Amino acid sequence: MTEYLDLIMFAVLMVAILSGFPVSFAIAGVAVGFAYLGWSLGIMDVSLLGALGQRAFGLLTNTVLIAIPVFVLMGAILEKSKIAEDLLDTMGRSFGQLRGGLGISVVLVGALLAASTGIVGATVVAMGMIALPTMLRAGYNPALSAGIVCTAGTLGQIIPPSTLLIILADVMSNSYQQAQYEQGKFSVEALSVGQFFAAAMIPGLLLVTLYLLYILIRGALRPQDMPPAEIGLAKPDRHEIMAAILPPVLLIFAVLGAILGGIATPTEAASVGAIGALLLAGHKIGINPRLILMGAAALITLGLLAGVYPVRLQRNDNGAFEWALGSIYMLLALVGLVAVGLALRASMREKIIHGALTSTLTMTAMIFATILAAGFFSLVFIGLGGEERVAHLLENLPGGPTGALFFVMVFIFVLGFFLDFVEISVIVLPLVAPSLILMGHDPIWLGVLLAINLQTSFLTPPFGFSLFYLRAVAPDEIKTTQIYRGVVPFIGLQAIAILLVWAMPFLATWLPATLF
C-alpha cells in the first residue's frame, strides 16, 4: 500500500477540494498530512521540505507573476466604471437588426473585453445582466443565449493579456528549464510571458472566428433560434460607436503593443494599462475630455522620448540640451500626473477604486495562496516518488509522444469538470510538462494547447465557473439545465480549435518566432 501513497495523496486532494473547503488550505493540509505519513512510514526524506522556504521566496520575488495583480486591477477599473456595459450596449444596438446579430455582438464584445480586462467573472456577469435579457426579449433560444454569454465571457482566458497565460508562462518556462537540465544543458533558455501572449493571439482569434461561424450557420439553419431584434433598439451613430469602441481598443494596443514590440515587460505594460484604465474611468465619470487627452498624450510622449533619448540629470556632464530636454520631460510628467490625479480623485468619489481594489486583492490573494500551497504539495508528491511515476507512465503509454500528449489533454479536460484552472496549472502541469517537453514537444505550442484546454474548464459542468457566474445573474426563466445544454456546442468548438492547433502548430509558433 505504501508504494501507492503518491496516488492516494492525489486522490485525497481531489476529495478535499470538492468538499468545498478553501482550496489553498485543502492543498496545504493534504501536503502536511501526507508529509507526516510518508516520514513516519520511512518512505520520504523529510529534509526535502527544507526547500519550501526557497519556493516561497521564489514566488514572492517572481517578477513574472507581479503582472497578475496589476492586470487584474486594470480589468476591475474598466468593469467598475461601466465602460464594459457601454461597449456591450453600443455593439448590441449596432448588430441587433441582423439575424443572429445580438449573438455576434456578444462574441465581439467578449473578445474586446478579453483583450482589455481579462477577467472572466466580470465579463460573464456584465453580459448576463445586460445582453441576456435583451436576447430573450428578442426571441432567442434561452439555452443558446446562455451558451453564447458564457462562452464569450471565457475568451479572457485565451486572448492576452490573461491571468491564465501569465501563470502558464511561468509554469512552462520552469518545466522547459527542468527539461534542459535533465538533457545535460546547463546554459538553459527561458520562456517569457510575451512569447505566450504572442502564441495565443492567433488561436484566440481562431476561437472567436469559430464562434461567429457557428452563430451565422445556426442562424441560417434555425432562424427561429436567433430572430432579428425588433424591440426598439436605436441604432447608434458613428460618433457613439467610436466613443464606445476606440478607448478600449487604444488601451489594448498600448498594452499588447508594448509587450509584443519588446518596448516594455508585461509588468510595465500592465502598469500602463492600469493608468490607462484609470484615465478612461475619469473620462467616463465626466472629467473634461481635453484634460484626459492631454494627460494621456503627455504620458505617451514621455514614454517614447525617454525610451529614445533617456536623460539622467544627476550626471555632471549634462549640457544645455540635456537640461532643456529634462525640463520638457518634467513638464510632460507633471501634465500626466495632474490628469491621473484628477481621474483618481473622481474615481474615489464614485467608489470605483474601492471596488476595484477589493476585487484585485481578493483574486490576487486566491491565486498566490493556491500557487504557494501547490508548491508545498508538489514537494511532498515528489518526495513520495510521484514525479518518477508520472514520467514512467507517460514514457510507457502507447503511441509515444503523441499518445502521451493525448492522455494528458484528456486527463486535464476531465479534471476541468471539477477543478479551477489555477489548481490544474500549478498542481498537475509541473508534473507532466517536463516529461512532454523531453519527448520533443515544443513548449510554446504545448502551452497554447493546454491554455485552450484549461479555458474549457470554465464551461464544463458541474463546476464550470462561468456557469456559476451566469446562474447568479440570469433571469428566473433561465433554468440551470438550459445553461448546461447551451454550452455543449461551444465546448465542441473548443475541441475543434485544439485539433486545428494540434494539426497546424504554426498557428501557435509563427507569431512568437517572428516577434522574438
N, C-alpha and C positions, 0 to 999 in steps of 0.2 A: 504493500500500500504506500510506503514511504517514497517509492520511486516515481509515483504519480502525484506527488504533493504539489508540483507546479501546476498541473492540470486542475487539481482540486481547488487550488488557490484562485485560478481564473474563473472557475465555475462559481465559487463563493462570491467573488467580486460581482458577477452578473446579478446574483440574487440580492446582494447588498444594495446595488444601485437601483434595481427595480423595486426595492422595498419602499422607496420614497424618502429614505434618509438623505440628508445633504451629500451631494456626490463627492466633494473633496474629502469630507470626513469618512465616508464609506470606503474610499480608496485607501486612505492612510490607515484606517482602522484594520482593514483586511491585511495590509502590509505588516503592521505591528504584530498582529496575531500570528501570522504565518512565519514571520522572522523568529519569534519566540519559539514556535513549534518546531521549525527547522533546526534551530540551535539546540533545543532540548533533545531532539531525536538524533543529533550528531550528524546531520546531512547538510548543514550550512555553516560556513565560516562567518560568524557574526561580525568579525572585523571589517567585512566588506561594507558595512553600514557607516564606516568612517568616511566614506565618500559622499555621504548625504549632505554634510556641510558644504562641500565643494559644489555640489549640484545646486544647492540653494543660492550660494553666492553667484554661481554662473547664471542662474535665472535672473537674479536681481541686477546683474551688470550686463545683461544681454542687450546690446544696442539695437538688434533687430526687433525685439518684442516691445521696445519702448514706443514704437509706432502705433501699437494697438490702442492704448487709451486716447491718443491724440486723434486718430481716425474715428474712434467711437464718439469723441466729443464733437468733431465736425458734423457727423451724421445726426447726432442728438440736437445740435443747434438748428440744423435745417428742418428737422422734424418738429421741434417745439415752436418754431417761428411760423409754422403753417405754409412754408414755401412749397413743400411736397403737395399739400392739398390744392394750392393754386395751380400747380402744374397738372395735376390729375383732372381738375375741373376743366381747364382750358383744352387739354387734349381730348377729353371725353366729348366736349361740345364740337371739336373740330372734326372728329371721325364718326360721331354718333349717327349721322344720317345714312351711313353705309351699312350694308348687311354685314354683320359681324364687326362693325366699326367700334362699338364700345369695347369689345374684347381686344381688338387691335390696339386701341388707345391704352388699355390697362397694361398690356405687354410692353409697349413702347415706354410708358411712364415707369414701369418696373425696371426696365433696362437703364433709364436715365437716373432713377433713384439709386439703383445698384452702384452706378459709377460715381455717384456723388455722396451717398450716405453709407451704403454697405451694411445697413442694419436691417436684418430680415424682419424682426418683430415689429419695428416701427412701420416698415413699408406695408406689411400684410394688414396691420391694424388700420392704417390710414386708408388703404384701398378698400378694406372690408367695410369701413364706416361710410365712405363716400361713393365708391364705384358700385359695390354690390347692390345696394338699394336701387340705384339708377338702372342697373342691368335687369333687375327683377321687374321694375315698373315698365321697362321697355318690352317685357315678354320673353326674356332669355330663359333658357332651361336652367332651373336652380342648381342642379349638380354641375353643369358645365360652367356656370358663373362662378361657383365656389372654387372649382378646379383652376380656372384662369387666374383668379385673385391669388390663391395660394401659390401657384407656380410662378407667377410674375414676381411675387414678393421674395422668392428664394434666389432670384438672379443675383442678389447681393453677395452670394457666397462664391460665385464663379467669376463675375465681372469685377476686375480690380477698381479701386482698392478694396480688399476683402480681408476680414479678420482670419478667415479660413486659410487664405493663401499665405498670409504672414506666418501663421503657426506652421503650415505645411512647408514653407520655405526653410524655416528653422529646423524642422524635423528631418527633411530630406537632405539638407546640407550636412547635418551631423551624420546621417546614415551614409552619405556619399564619402565623407571623410573616413568613417569607420571602415567602409569597404576598401578604400585605398590603403589604409594601414594594413588590413588583412592581406592585401595583394603585395605587401612589401614596399609600398611607396611611402616615403617619409616627407617628401615635399608635396604636400597634398593641396588640391584645389578646393575652394569653397564655392557654394552657390549663393546668389543674392536674391533678395525679395524682388528686385527689379526684373530679374530673369523670369521668375514665376509669374509676375504681373504681365510681362510681355507674352509669355507662353499661353496664358489663359485668355488673352484678348480674342483671338480668332475662334477658339472653341466656345467662348461666351456668346459671341455674335452668331455662331452656328446654332446654338440653342435657341436664341431669340428668333432666328430665321425659321427653325423647325416649328416653334410655337405658332408663328404667324401663318405659315403654310397650313398647319393643321386647322387653325381657325377659319382661314379662307376656304379650304376644301370642305370642311364640315358645314360652313355657311352655304356653300353651293349645293351640297348633297342633302342637307337637312335644314332648309331655310326657316322652318318653324322654330328651330332651336335658338336662332340669333336674328330676329327681325330688326329692321332699321328702327332707331329711336324716334318716336313721334310724340314726344311728351313735352314739347315747348322748350327744347334746348336751343337757346340763341347762339348761332354760330359766331365765334369770336372773330374780330377783325385782325388785320396783320399786326398792328401795334400791340394788341393784347397777347397774341401768340408769341411775339418776340420778347415781350416783357416777362412772360412766364418761362420760356424755354432758354433764352440767351444766358441769364445769370448762372443757372446750374451747369450749362454746357461750358461756359468760360471757366468755371471752377474746376470742372473735370479736366479740361485741357491744361489748366495751371498745375494741378496736382500730378496727373499721369504724365503730362509732357515733361515736367521737371524730373520725374523718376526715370522714364524711358529714354529721355535725352541725355541722361547722365549728369544733369545740372545739379541735382540735389539727391541726398539719400532719402529713403522712404520716411524716416522720422522728420527730416527737414521739410519734405513735401507735405507731410501730414500737418505740420505746424502752419505752413502756407494755407492749406485747406481750412484749418480751424479759424484762422484770421479772416479768410475769405468768407466763410460761412457767417462769422460774426458781423462782417460788413453787410452781407446780404440781409441778415436779420434786422440790422439797423435801418436799411432801406425799406424793408417790409413794414417796420413799425411806423415809419413816417419821417425819419431824418431827411433833411434836404438832400435830394439825389446828387446835386453837384458836389456837396461835401464828400459823399461816399465815393463818387467817381474820382474826385481829386485825390482822396486818400489812397484809393486802390492804385491809381496811376502813379502816385509818388512812390509807393512801396514797390511796385513792379519795376519802375525806372531805377530805383535804388538798388534792387537786386541785380538787375542786368549790368548797370555801370560798375557796381562794386565787384562783380564777377570778372568783368573785362579789365578793369583798372583799379585794383584794391589800393587803398591809401591807409598808411599807418602813421598817424600824427605824432606818435611818441618818438619817431626816428629823428635824429639830429640833422640828417642831410636833406630834409624836405625843402623844396624851393617854393617860389610863389605859386607855381601851377598846382602843386600838391595841396597847399593850404587853401587855394581857391576851390579846388575840387572837393576837398574835405568839408569846406563850408557849404557847398551845394549838397553834399551827402547829408550833412546835419539838418539842413533845411527840409530836404525830402523826408528824412526820418521824422522830423517834427510834424510835418503835414500829415503823414501817415498815422503818427501817434495820436494826433488830435481826432482824426476820423475814427480810429479804433476806440479811443476813449469815449467819444460820444455814443458810438454803437453799443459799447459795453454798458454805459450808464442807462441807456434806453432799454437794453435787454434785461438788466437787473430790475428796472422799474416795472417791466411787464412780467417779471418772474420767469423769463425764458432761460436765463443762465442757471437759475436754481434747479429747474427740472432737468436741464441738460447735464449739469454736474452730477446730480443724483443718479441719473441713468448711466453715466460714464463710470462712476465709482462702483455701482452695483455690478455692471457687466465685467469691468476690468478685474474686480476682486474675485468674481466667479472663475474667470479664465485663468488667472495666475495661481489661485489656490488649487485648481484642478491640475495645472501643469506641475506645481510643486509636489502635490500628493502623488501624481503619476511617476515622478522621478523616484520617489521612495518605493513605490510599488515595483517599478522595473528593476531596481537594485535587488530587492528580495527575490523577484522572479528569476533574475539571472543567477542569484546565489543558490536557488533550488534547482538549477540546471535547465530552466525553461528556454533560455536562448539557444542552447545546443539542440534541444528537442525541436524547436521551430525550424532551425536551419536544416536539421536532418530530415524533417518532414517535407520541407519544400524541395530539397535536393532529390528526394526519392519518389516524388509524385510522377505519375505517368505523363508524358508529353513534354518533359524537360522544362526549360524556362517558360514556354508558353503555358504549359499545364499548371506550373506553379503560380504564374500571374493570374490565370483564370480562377484558380482555387481561392487566392487572396481576394480578388474582386468579388466573388460570390460571397465569401465569408464576411467581408466588410458590408456588402449590401444587406445581408441578413442581420448583422449587428445594428445596422441603421434603423431597423424596426424598433429597437429597444434603447439604443444609446444615442447620446448627443455627439455631434462632430468633434467637439473638443476632446471628449473622452476617448473616442476612437483614434484621433490623431496622436494623442500623447501617450496612450497605453499600447495600442496594437501596432501602429506603424513603425515605431522604433524597433520592434521585434522582427518585423518581416521585411522592411525596406532594405537593410544592408544585404540580406541574402539575395533579394531580387536584383539589386544592382550588381552584385558579384556574378550573377548569372548572365549579365550582359545587357540588361535593360537600361535605357537612357534615363537618368534620374529626373530630368525636367519633364520628359514625355510621361514617365511613370507618375510624377506628381500631378500632372493635369488629369490623367485618367482617374487617379484617386480623388482629386478635387470634385470632379463631376459625380463620382460615385457617392462621396460624402454629402454633396448637395442634395442627393436623393433622400438622405436620411431625414430631411425636413418635411418630406411629403409622405413617407411610408407609415401607415397606421400600424399599431395603435398609438405610438408615442411621437409621431412627427410634430415638431414644434409649430410649424406653420398651421397645421390643422388645429392645434390648441389656440393659437392666436386668433384665427378666424372664428372659431366656435365662440370665443369670448365676446365678439362684436357683431356676429352675424344676426340678422333678423330672426325672430322666433320661427317663422315659416320654413327656414332652412334647417333640415334635420342633419344630425351628425353623420348618418349613413349616406346622405347626399354629398356631404363634403368628402367622405372617403371615396365614394364612387366617382366623383368629379376629378380627382387627381390621378386616377388609374391611367388614362390615356397619356398624361404628361410624364408619368413615370416611364411608360413605354418609349416616349420620345427621348427621354434622357438616356435610356438604354441604347437607342439608335445613335445618339451622339457619341456615347462611349465606343460603340463599334466603329463609327466613322473615324474617330481619332486613333483608335487601335489600328485600323486598316491603313490610315494615311497619317503616319507620325509627323509629317511635315506641317500639319495643321497646328501642332504644338511647338515644334522645334524651329520653324523657319524664322519667325519674328525675333525670338531671343538671340538666335545665331546671327541675324542681320544687325541687330542693335548692339550686341555685346561682343 
